Amino acid sequence: IHTVIPHSANVRSKPSMQSEVIGMVKQGMKLVVIETIESWSKVHAFEKTGWIASRLIKSEIQAKQ
């Protein structure tokens, strides 16, 4: 499970602070991480795929019940 840490965070079109913001996620939201490149994670949120700085999300392994 990947959870957003800050109050809000931008989701961008490319793994760069200069790229277009295509959405915003809120603290506590669960994200699906598709891949990670350097300090960026490609995520799926709001039926869109974009990039978020990896430091802004917390990854947890959830035990299967």
KATANOR-V223300 format. One record per residue. N is the residue number from 0. RES is the residue in one letter. PHI is phi in whole degrees, 0 to 359 (999 if undefined). PSI is psi in radians with two decimals (* if undefined). OMEGA is omega in radians with two decimals (none if undefined). Layout:
BEGIN
{{N/RES/PHI/PSI/OMEGA} {N/RES/PHI/PSI/OMEGA}}
END
This chain:
BEGIN
{{0/I/999/2.37/3.14} {1/H/241/2.14/-3.04} {2/T/239/2.44/3.11} {3/V/288/2.29/-3.11} {4/I/272/-0.95/-3.07} {5/P/286/3.00/3.13} {6/H/306/-0.72/3.06} {7/S/205/2.74/3.14} {8/A/211/2.55/3.13} {9/N/278/2.49/2.98} {10/V/253/2.23/-3.01} {11/R/247/2.80/-3.10} {12/S/288/-0.46/-3.14} {13/K/221/2.82/-3.14} {14/P/284/1.18/-3.11} {15/S/204/2.47/3.10} {16/M/294/-0.34/-3.13} {17/Q/271/-0.11/-3.09} {18/S/279/2.86/-3.08} {19/E/296/2.42/3.04} {20/V/278/2.13/-3.11} {21/I/252/-0.11/3.12} {22/G/183/3.05/3.12} {23/M/223/2.44/3.10} {24/V/245/2.68/-3.08} {25/K/253/2.79/3.13} {26/Q/305/2.33/3.10} {27/G/89/-0.20/3.12} {28/M/296/2.51/3.09} {29/K/266/2.32/-3.12} {30/L/238/2.65/3.01} {31/V/262/2.06/3.11} {32/V/268/2.15/-3.10} {33/I/271/-0.75/3.11} {34/E/200/2.86/3.10} {35/T/231/2.29/3.08} {36/I/231/2.03/-3.10} {37/E/52/-2.05/-3.08} {38/S/259/0.34/-3.12} {39/W/237/2.56/3.08} {40/S/240/2.29/3.07} {41/K/274/2.17/-3.04} {42/V/234/2.79/3.04} {43/H/247/2.11/3.12} {44/A/209/2.47/3.11} {45/F/56/0.67/-3.13} {46/E/60/0.38/3.08} {47/K/234/2.74/3.05} {48/T/242/2.28/-3.12} {49/G/203/-2.96/-3.04} {50/W/241/2.47/3.07} {51/I/225/2.53/3.10} {52/A/298/2.23/-3.06} {53/S/302/-0.51/-3.13} {54/R/292/-0.23/-3.11} {55/L/267/-0.02/3.11} {56/I/235/2.61/3.13} {57/K/249/2.27/3.13} {58/S/255/2.33/3.12} {59/E/228/2.52/3.03} {60/I/266/2.20/-3.11} {61/Q/257/2.26/3.14} {62/A/290/2.41/3.08} {63/K/284/2.43/-3.11} {64/Q/259/*/none}}
END
